[in-house]
Amino acid sequence: MNLRHLLIPLAGAWIGIIVLLGIMDLRSSAAGDEILARPDERVAKVFAMMGPRTARQLARYEAQEIFFQQRAFWLRIEVMIGVFLFLGLLFGTGASAGPILISLAMLLLALAQWFGILSHLVGAGRALAFDVNDARLGKDYVFLNGIFLGTEALKALLGGAAILSIGSRRSRRKQFREEVYPVYNSDHGHVDR
């Protein structure tokens, strides 16, 4: 089996993780309210002792922490897939520069998200969980989250381009000719003299 046939599902898995992160982001805003709506009996007693405002802040903080831990985990998986895809294209196939550069761009974007954007987003989210009425914190969080989601969308577009370029007919036709028609090779050792 050709390594290209293994790299296409790997790129598809990468896009799947990007979609998963987008879905998680859409659900993250309601997670604190879901914790308050259906708490365990013991947690409900603790929430009652705290009071509604403090309980809501704690629930939002806990929801944000869980969300950021999930996001960091999936970004690590994304980086690992990106490394495998990039190295597989670079050393395992005779891919042209296009798919290799696309996978490198996706990998660099994932690394930028993990090491650059996520830490600032976590800080803004933690501060916002305890001070919901601070307009500046809200704007910072929305701005950083927009950058994060924009980067996810860009990675998804690059991933689609990577799949199309890895599995393009042009590169498969060339490889097919090299495997099936060895007569076209410059070495004419197949001719009896």
ZANUNU-447105 format. One record per residue (C-alpha): residue number from 0; residue in one letter; x, y, z. Coordinates in pm, 1 decimal. Layout:
! residues N
  num  residu      east     north        up
  NUM       A         X         Y         Z
...
! end
This chain:
! residues 193
  num  residu      east     north        up
    0       M       0.0       0.0       0.0
    1       N     123.8     342.5     -88.7
    2       L     199.6     581.2     199.3
    3       R     -14.3     845.9      30.1
    4       H    -319.6     628.5      91.9
    5       L    -243.6     638.1     463.8
    6       L    -173.6    1010.9     475.9
    7       I    -510.1    1112.6     328.0
    8       P    -711.4     965.2     622.5
    9       L    -456.6    1119.8     858.5
   10       A    -525.7    1462.2     706.8
   11       G    -897.8    1383.4     730.4
   12       A    -858.7    1303.2    1101.0
   13       W    -683.9    1636.2    1145.1
   14       I    -979.7    1815.6     986.8
   15       G   -1212.7    1612.1    1208.4
   16       I   -1030.7    1737.2    1517.9
   17       I   -1062.9    2093.5    1390.4
   18       V   -1439.6    2044.6    1353.1
   19       L   -1453.5    1888.7    1701.1
   20       L   -1278.5    2191.8    1850.4
   21       G   -1528.4    2419.6    1675.3
   22       I   -1823.9    2224.1    1815.2
   23       M   -1669.3    2227.1    2162.5
   24       D   -1628.6    2602.5    2138.2
   25       L   -1995.0    2649.1    2050.4
   26       R   -2100.5    2446.4    2354.9
   27       S   -1856.5    2602.3    2601.3
   28       S   -2064.5    2911.2    2677.3
   29       A   -2356.2    2708.1    2813.3
   30       A   -2148.2    2456.2    3009.8
   31       G   -2147.7    2657.6    3334.8
   32       D   -2524.8    2689.3    3328.4
   33       E   -2557.1    2315.0    3259.1
   34       I   -2347.5    2242.0    3568.0
   35       L   -2578.7    2462.1    3775.7
   36       A   -2895.1    2316.9    3623.2
   37       R   -2822.7    1950.5    3704.5
   38       P   -2570.7    1927.9    3988.6
   39       D   -2507.1    1617.7    4196.2
   40       E   -2680.0    1615.6    4539.4
   41       R   -2356.9    1683.5    4727.7
   42       V   -2258.3    1958.1    4485.9
   43       A   -2605.6    2112.8    4513.3
   44       K   -2560.2    2134.5    4892.1
   45       V   -2223.9    2306.8    4849.9
   46       F   -2375.1    2545.3    4592.9
   47       A   -2657.5    2626.7    4836.3
   48       M   -2405.9    2710.0    5111.8
   49       M   -2207.5    2935.0    4874.0
   50       G   -2495.6    3139.0    4748.4
   51       P   -2612.7    3177.2    4386.9
   52       R   -2354.4    3432.5    4270.0
   53       T   -2051.9    3244.8    4402.3
   54       A   -2191.1    2911.5    4283.0
   55       R   -2236.7    3052.7    3933.6
   56       Q   -1881.6    3188.9    3929.7
   57       L   -1743.0    2854.7    4044.3
   58       A   -1948.2    2664.3    3786.5
   59       R   -1831.9    2894.5    3507.3
   60       Y   -1471.8    2866.1    3621.6
   61       E   -1492.0    2486.6    3635.9
   62       A   -1654.0    2471.0    3292.5
   63       Q   -1381.7    2695.5    3149.2
   64       E   -1107.9    2481.7    3305.0
   65       I   -1254.6    2162.4    3160.8
   66       F   -1293.3    2330.1    2823.4
   67       F    -934.4    2455.2    2819.3
   68       Q    -799.6    2116.0    2922.8
   69       Q    -994.5    1950.7    2640.2
   70       R    -875.5    2211.6    2393.9
   71       A    -511.4    2168.1    2500.1
   72       F    -542.9    1788.2    2471.9
   73       W    -684.8    1801.5    2119.6
   74       L    -425.8    2058.9    2014.5
   75       R    -153.0    1817.3    2127.0
   76       I    -314.1    1543.2    1918.5
   77       E    -336.7    1786.6    1628.3
   78       V      33.9    1869.9    1655.4
   79       M     125.9    1499.6    1663.1
   80       I     -84.9    1429.8    1354.6
   81       G      72.3    1732.1    1186.9
   82       V     422.9    1606.5    1258.6
   83       F     337.9    1260.3    1119.7
   84       L     174.3    1409.5     812.1
   85       F     458.7    1651.7     743.1
   86       L     734.3    1394.6     794.1
   87       G     539.4    1133.6     597.7
   88       L     504.1    1368.6     304.0
   89       L     861.2    1491.0     330.1
   90       F    1040.2    1158.2     362.1
   91       G     786.3     887.1     275.9
   92       T     647.0    1001.8     -54.5
   93       G     766.7    1173.8    -363.0
   94       A     521.4    1455.4    -301.4
   95       S     576.0    1788.8    -463.1
   96       A     643.3    2100.5    -260.1
   97       G     273.6    2198.7    -250.7
   98       P     140.6    1933.7      -9.0
   99       I     455.8    1952.5     201.0
  100       L     427.6    2330.4     242.4
  101       I      55.1    2306.8     314.6
  102       S     111.3    2049.0     588.9
  103       L     397.1    2257.4     730.3
  104       A     171.2    2564.6     737.6
  105       M     -98.8    2366.6     919.4
  106       L     157.7    2237.5    1169.0
  107       L     294.4    2586.3    1233.8
  108       L     -57.5    2722.3    1285.4
  109       A    -132.8    2444.8    1536.0
  110       L     190.8    2518.3    1722.1
  111       A     107.9    2890.2    1726.8
  112       Q    -233.9    2809.9    1871.0
  113       W     -91.6    2578.2    2133.9
  114       F     198.2    2792.6    2252.5
  115       G      76.2    3142.4    2169.9
  116       I    -297.6    3187.8    2158.3
  117       L    -419.3    2923.5    2403.8
  118       S    -226.9    3053.5    2705.2
  119       H    -369.4    3404.8    2658.1
  120       L    -715.9    3262.8    2596.7
  121       V    -695.7    3058.2    2918.6
  122       G    -594.0    3365.3    3119.1
  123       A    -874.1    3576.4    2976.6
  124       G   -1127.0    3296.3    3027.9
  125       R   -1026.2    3243.7    3390.6
  126       A   -1051.7    3614.5    3467.3
  127       L   -1384.0    3642.5    3286.0
  128       A   -1530.6    3347.0    3479.8
  129       F   -1502.6    3549.3    3801.0
  130       D   -1581.4    3894.4    3666.8
  131       V   -1848.5    3856.0    3399.4
  132       N   -1942.3    4223.9    3404.0
  133       D   -1594.9    4349.9    3304.2
  134       A   -1640.8    4472.4    2946.5
  135       R   -1267.5    4486.6    2870.4
  136       L   -1218.3    4122.0    2973.5
  137       G   -1516.7    4022.2    2763.3
  138       K   -1376.7    4200.8    2457.8
  139       D   -1033.1    4045.8    2511.0
  140       Y   -1183.7    3699.8    2539.5
  141       V   -1400.7    3743.3    2230.5
  142       F   -1103.3    3879.0    2033.1
  143       L    -871.2    3593.2    2135.2
  144       N   -1141.7    3335.1    2075.3
  145       G   -1203.8    3486.7    1731.6
  146       I    -833.7    3455.7    1648.2
  147       F    -837.6    3096.1    1768.7
  148       L   -1144.8    3007.4    1561.9
  149       G   -1010.6    3194.4    1257.4
  150       T    -692.2    2991.7    1281.0
  151       E    -901.9    2674.8    1304.2
  152       A   -1092.8    2773.9     989.5
  153       L    -767.5    2847.3     805.7
  154       K    -628.5    2507.9     910.3
  155       A    -946.0    2337.2     787.4
  156       L    -913.0    2506.7     446.5
  157       L    -546.1    2411.4     427.9
  158       G    -636.1    2055.9     529.1
  159       G    -885.6    2029.8     244.5
  160       A    -621.9    2160.3       5.8
  161       A    -372.9    1908.0     146.3
  162       I    -612.9    1618.9      87.9
  163       L    -681.7    1735.4    -265.3
  164       S    -314.8    1782.5    -345.5
  165       I    -202.5    1454.2    -187.2
  166       G    -463.6    1254.8    -370.4
  167       S    -460.9    1448.7    -695.8
  168       R    -489.2    1246.3   -1015.5
  169       R    -187.4    1414.2   -1169.3
  170       S      52.7    1280.0    -906.1
  171       R    -113.3     937.0    -911.2
  172       R     -86.9     916.5   -1291.2
  173       K     283.0     994.0   -1278.7
  174       Q     340.5     733.8   -1009.6
  175       F     134.1     478.6   -1204.1
  176       R     345.1     533.9   -1515.4
  177       E     664.6     484.3   -1317.6
  178       E     540.1     159.8   -1161.6
  179       V     365.6       0.6   -1460.7
  180       Y     570.1     120.1   -1754.7
  181       P     936.4      77.9   -1660.6
  182       V    1018.6     106.5   -2033.0
  183       Y     994.7     483.2   -2003.0
  184       N    1284.1     493.2   -1756.8
  185       S    1607.9     630.7   -1892.8
  186       D    1785.4     307.1   -1804.7
  187       H    1728.5      81.9   -2106.3
  188       G    1863.6    -229.4   -1935.7
  189       H    1544.8    -417.6   -2021.5
  190       V    1643.4    -439.4   -2391.0
  191       D    1829.4    -756.8   -2489.4
  192       R    2139.6    -683.7   -2687.1
! end
